[in-house]
Amino acid sequence: MRVIAKSTLRDFWEIHRDAEQTLRTWYADVEAATWRTPMEIKAQFGNASVVGDNRVVFNIRGNKYRVVVRFNYAWQVAYIRFVGTHEQYNLINVEVV
């Protein structure tokens, strides 16, 4: 998968240093993947939540942080739509961001 955009993650981990290594690992895992369905994501990331509009919510650092990604499986692109704390996540609509 091509991840758009790593800079979003970098901006976040520059503020939340404890998230850096986990987000780097997550990014590498997603870049190496060739998922065709949400169920393939769930097979690799069992704690991920599949939500509407081809979006998946990933729990980072024991659910302290969240990453919302919209996938285009045909084009093998993962668009990062949100990265934030669990508290910030509670304030958004994952199907709209």
KEDO-240981 format. One record per residue: x, y, z of N, C-alpha, C in turn; residue in three letters. Coordinates in steps of 0.05 Angstrom, whole numbers, plus 5000, padded with zeros to 4 digits. Example, Ala and Ser with C-alpha at 12.3 -4.5 7.8 and 13.67 -1.06 7.14 Angstrom:
// residues 2
[[5264,4886,5156],[5246,4910,5156],[5264,4934,5156],"ALA"]
[[5257,4955,5142],[5273,4979,5143],[5258,5001,5157],"SER"]
***
This chain:
// residues 97
[[5017,4976,5000],[5000,5000,5000],[5018,5025,5000],"MET"]
[[5009,5045,4986],[5022,5071,4987],[5007,5087,5008],"ARG"]
[[5022,5098,5028],[5010,5112,5050],[5013,5142,5044],"VAL"]
[[4990,5156,5045],[4989,5185,5041],[4980,5197,5068],"ILE"]
[[4994,5211,5083],[5021,5220,5080],[5036,5216,5106],"ALA"]
[[5061,5207,5103],[5077,5201,5126],[5082,5227,5143],"LYS"]
[[5082,5249,5130],[5086,5275,5144],[5064,5279,5166],"SER"]
[[5040,5269,5161],[5019,5271,5181],[5027,5257,5207],"THR"]
[[5038,5233,5203],[5048,5218,5226],[5071,5232,5240],"LEU"]
[[5090,5241,5223],[5114,5255,5234],[5106,5279,5251],"ARG"]
[[5088,5295,5240],[5079,5318,5255],[5067,5310,5283],"ASP"]
[[5053,5288,5283],[5041,5278,5308],[5063,5269,5328],"PHE"]
[[5081,5252,5318],[5101,5241,5337],[5122,5261,5346],"TRP"]
[[5124,5284,5332],[5141,5305,5342],[5130,5318,5367],"GLU"]
[[5104,5316,5370],[5090,5326,5394],[5088,5304,5415],"ILE"]
[[5081,5280,5406],[5076,5257,5423],[5099,5237,5418],"HIS"]
[[5121,5242,5430],[5146,5226,5426],[5142,5196,5431],"ARG"]
[[5125,5190,5451],[5121,5161,5457],[5107,5146,5435],"ASP"]
[[5096,5160,5416],[5082,5147,5393],[5100,5141,5370],"ALA"]
[[5124,5153,5369],[5141,5152,5345],[5147,5123,5336],"GLU"]
[[5158,5107,5354],[5166,5080,5345],[5143,5063,5336],"GLN"]
[[5120,5065,5350],[5097,5050,5343],[5086,5059,5316],"THR"]
[[5085,5085,5311],[5075,5096,5286],[5095,5089,5263],"LEU"]
[[5120,5089,5268],[5140,5081,5247],[5135,5051,5240],"ARG"]
[[5131,5035,5259],[5126,5006,5254],[5100,5002,5239],"THR"]
[[5079,5016,5248],[5053,5015,5235],[5056,5023,5206],"TRP"]
[[5070,5045,5201],[5074,5055,5173],[5088,5034,5156],"TYR"]
[[5109,5022,5167],[5124,5002,5152],[5106,4977,5146],"ALA"]
[[5090,4970,5165],[5072,4947,5161],[5051,4953,5139],"ASP"]
[[5040,4977,5139],[5020,4984,5119],[5033,4987,5092],"VAL"]
[[5056,4999,5090],[5070,5001,5064],[5076,4974,5052],"GLU"]
[[5082,4954,5069],[5089,4927,5059],[5064,4911,5052],"ALA"]
[[5041,4920,5060],[5016,4904,5056],[5005,4907,5028],"ALA"]
[[4990,4887,5020],[4975,4888,4994],[4946,4879,4999],"THR"]
[[4934,4892,5019],[4907,4885,5026],[4887,4891,5004],"TRP"]
[[4868,4873,5001],[4846,4876,4981],[4819,4880,4994],"ARG"]
[[4817,4874,5020],[4792,4876,5035],[4797,4884,5063],"THR"]
[[4777,4895,5077],[4780,4902,5105],[4786,4877,5122],"PRO"]
[[4776,4854,5114],[4780,4830,5130],[4810,4822,5130],"MET"]
[[4824,4828,5109],[4853,4823,5108],[4868,4841,5128],"GLU"]
[[4858,4866,5131],[4869,4884,5151],[4864,4872,5179],"ILE"]
[[4840,4864,5184],[4832,4853,5210],[4849,4828,5216],"LYS"]
[[4856,4813,5196],[4872,4789,5201],[4900,4796,5211],"ALA"]
[[4910,4819,5202],[4937,4828,5211],[4935,4845,5236],"GLN"]
[[4916,4863,5237],[4912,4881,5260],[4885,4874,5273],"PHE"]
[[4885,4855,5290],[4860,4845,5302],[4845,4866,5318],"GLY"]
[[4859,4886,5328],[4845,4907,5344],[4836,4931,5327],"ASN"]
[[4840,4929,5301],[4830,4951,5283],[4800,4949,5281],"ALA"]
[[4787,4972,5277],[4758,4973,5274],[4751,4982,5246],"SER"]
[[4736,4966,5232],[4726,4973,5205],[4701,4990,5208],"VAL"]
[[4702,5014,5196],[4679,5032,5197],[4671,5038,5169],"VAL"]
[[4651,5055,5165],[4640,5061,5138],[4659,5075,5120],"GLY"]
[[4653,5075,5095],[4667,5090,5074],[4696,5081,5071],"ASP"]
[[4700,5055,5072],[4727,5042,5069],[4747,5053,5089],"ASN"]
[[4738,5059,5113],[4756,5070,5133],[4761,5048,5155],"ARG"]
[[4785,5050,5166],[4793,5032,5187],[4806,5049,5209],"VAL"]
[[4799,5042,5234],[4811,5056,5257],[4832,5037,5269],"VAL"]
[[4856,5047,5272],[4878,5031,5284],[4884,5043,5312],"PHE"]
[[4887,5024,5331],[4894,5032,5358],[4925,5032,5360],"ASN"]
[[4936,5054,5370],[4964,5057,5373],[4972,5059,5402],"ILE"]
[[4993,5046,5410],[5003,5047,5438],[4981,5040,5458],"ARG"]
[[4970,5016,5454],[4950,5007,5473],[4925,5024,5474],"GLY"]
[[4917,5035,5451],[4893,5051,5448],[4896,5079,5460],"ASN"]
[[4920,5087,5465],[4925,5115,5474],[4921,5134,5451],"LYS"]
[[4928,5125,5427],[4926,5141,5403],[4910,5126,5382],"TYR"]
[[4899,5141,5363],[4883,5128,5341],[4892,5140,5315],"ARG"]
[[4891,5122,5295],[4896,5131,5267],[4872,5121,5251],"VAL"]
[[4860,5140,5236],[4838,5133,5218],[4848,5135,5189],"VAL"]
[[4844,5113,5175],[4854,5112,5147],[4832,5104,5129],"VAL"]
[[4831,5118,5106],[4812,5111,5085],[4827,5096,5063],"ARG"]
[[4818,5072,5056],[4832,5055,5037],[4819,5056,5010],"PHE"]
[[4836,5056,4989],[4828,5051,4962],[4842,5025,4955],"ASN"]
[[4828,5003,4958],[4840,4977,4954],[4848,4972,4925],"TYR"]
[[4833,4981,4906],[4839,4977,4878],[4866,4991,4870],"ALA"]
[[4870,5014,4881],[4895,5030,4875],[4917,5025,4895],"TRP"]
[[4911,5010,4916],[4930,5003,4937],[4941,5029,4950],"GLN"]
[[4922,5046,4958],[4929,5071,4971],[4915,5073,4998],"VAL"]
[[4930,5082,5018],[4919,5086,5045],[4922,5116,5052],"ALA"]
[[4899,5129,5055],[4899,5158,5060],[4895,5162,5091],"TYR"]
[[4915,5173,5104],[4912,5179,5132],[4893,5203,5135],"ILE"]
[[4871,5198,5148],[4850,5219,5151],[4851,5233,5178],"ARG"]
[[4862,5218,5198],[4864,5229,5226],[4885,5214,5241],"PHE"]
[[4900,5229,5257],[4917,5216,5277],[4915,5234,5302],"VAL"]
[[4909,5222,5325],[4906,5238,5349],[4903,5221,5373],"GLY"]
[[4899,5234,5396],[4896,5220,5421],[4868,5207,5421],"THR"]
[[4865,5189,5440],[4838,5176,5443],[4817,5198,5449],"HIS"]
[[4824,5217,5465],[4805,5239,5472],[4797,5255,5447],"GLU"]
[[4817,5262,5430],[4811,5276,5405],[4794,5259,5386],"GLN"]
[[4799,5234,5386],[4784,5215,5369],[4755,5215,5376],"TYR"]
[[4749,5217,5402],[4722,5217,5412],[4706,5241,5402],"ASN"]
[[4719,5262,5392],[4706,5286,5383],[4701,5287,5353],"LEU"]
[[4709,5266,5339],[4706,5267,5309],[4686,5246,5300],"ILE"]
[[4677,5249,5276],[4661,5230,5262],[4679,5215,5242],"ASN"]
[[4686,5190,5247],[4705,5176,5231],[4696,5173,5202],"VAL"]
[[4671,5174,5197],[4661,5171,5169],[4661,5197,5154],"GLU"]
[[4669,5219,5167],[4670,5245,5154],[4698,5256,5151],"VAL"]
[[4716,5251,5171],[4743,5262,5169],[4758,5252,5145],"VAL"]
***
